Structure formats: structure tokens, C-alpha cells
């Protein structure tokens, strides 16, 4: 690997390995100016402290139900190892936004490895200021100016056909030959004001659902309905609609299949929120069968998608 001079850096949010890291995650997330869009750093820090203190114990109780740790960490390690094995032109690294490994430390490693080019791949298929912009800015803030222009980042990849084939294959695996499921693409929600301020996330999410719907139809995979809904709303602000909870109310006595459309790697919001919390809600609503797809994670097919994405973006 010593002769590789190009760095591929996979960017993601991160996830806690223990309760101390969960506190770190919440503190860092709510101090992010792209998340809490407050001009005053002091006020943002104070609000972040209040929110973190209030939410920590409840959030940790959720982690206890998924093994006291986010699955995002071992899955990302596996993905990096596979990329290093199969993408021989690059040395692959990972950077998390709110938990280790942090950009500052990985950049030091990249410079020590004498990499001459950097490709940043944010593991968010659709662009949002709260995810892609936040992660890319954080990385570049720590990169020495002397590195020059030998860095690029991939803004979106939701239109990539190999990536979308990974999603379609996962959906097909879960429905087998049945066509009586209602498919819900569930995306992490955003406050409506962020979208109103120009964030393209909602528009791209709808485009992505359209692309996948056409691919499913072309493959002969039929559903009673195909829907888009948003999860993870917190606080009193208006968020993108419909919420996943409101969407589930439509399917009493029916079958529902969930695909987590805004996530690449399984995490607490897929393993706890979708697979446990919303499963309980679906039972309360009288849904006959409720299934949740896995993300593309560290699959060999997704590694091939990465190869195609960095080549053609």
C-alpha cells in the first residue's frame, strides 16, 4: 500500500461506542452551526449543553437495546478494509463528524502517509447542509492550506446506478415473491426552515424515490404503494412531512417494508429507531407485518459502487 498516493476519505456522522462517546456525540452535534443555526457561538454552546444534559440518559437507554454501541463503527471499519483491498489506486480512511476518528487526527495520518491527492466521499447519498456541508467543511478546516487544490469531494451519488442496484437488491431480498407490501422510503427529517433556506435535500430525496421506483418497476417488483416519509423529528419546529408515524397510520391490517433511504451504514437510527421504536408503533396501529431493510453497509456491491462513484463524479 506504500505506493498509493491517493487518499479516499469516507465521511460520516459517527456513533457512540459507550455512554461517554454518546455525550460527546450529542455535544458535538448540537454545537455544529449547520445543525443549530444560531449566529452566536456562546448561545449555541449553552443550548447544546442543555439539550445534551436533558437527552443523554434517554438516548443511552436506546443504545442499551442495541448492544450498548452503534453498529456504524464496526461496519465502517469493514468497509474501509474492503476498499483498501479492492480499490488499489487509493488508500481509504474514515472520518466521523461527532465521534472518533476525527478529521484533525486522520489528516495528520494522511500527511504522514505522504498522500498527494484526496477524494472526500461523504456517505450521504443526497446533499444537505446538515450532513454533507458540515462534514466537508469540518475536514477542510483542518487541512493545511499548503495542500493546495489536490482535493475534491463528491457532492451526491443518489443517481449512481450501481449504488441504486444495491438498494433494489436489498428490497427484493425482503419481499421475495410477495407483491402485497407497502414500501416506505424513510429519510432522516429536517426542520422545514432549513429547506426553505435553500437546502436541496427534500428535492433530491423525491428524485431518488422516483429513480428507485422506476428501477423496481423495470425489475418487475410490485408494491401496493411506494411512499416517502421522514423520521427522527425532535423539538417544536415544523419538520418535513409526512412523518413516518403519520405514514404508518395508513396501513392498518397491511404489510409494510421500510428502506432507510438517507443512510449508507446502519446506526442507532436504523437499528433502534426504525427496527424497534417504529416497530412498536406499527403494532399499535395494527400493521400486519413490518420489516426493515438493511443499509448497503460494507457489501461487496457497494464497494463496486464506490469505485464507480469516484471514477465518474
Secondary structure by P-SEA (a helix, b strand, c coil): cccccbbbbbbcccccccaaaaaaaaaaaaacccccccccaaaaaaaaaaaaaacaaaaaaaaaaaccccaaaaaaaaaaaaaaacccccbbbbbbccccccaaaaaaaaaaacccbbbbbccccccccccaaaaaaaaaaaccccccccccccccccccaaaaaaaaaaaaaaaccccccccccccccccaaaaaaccaaaaaaaaaaaaaaaaaaaacccccccbbbbcccccccccccccccccccccccbbbbbbbccccccccccccccccaaaaaaaaacccbbbbbbcccccaaaaaaaaaaaacc
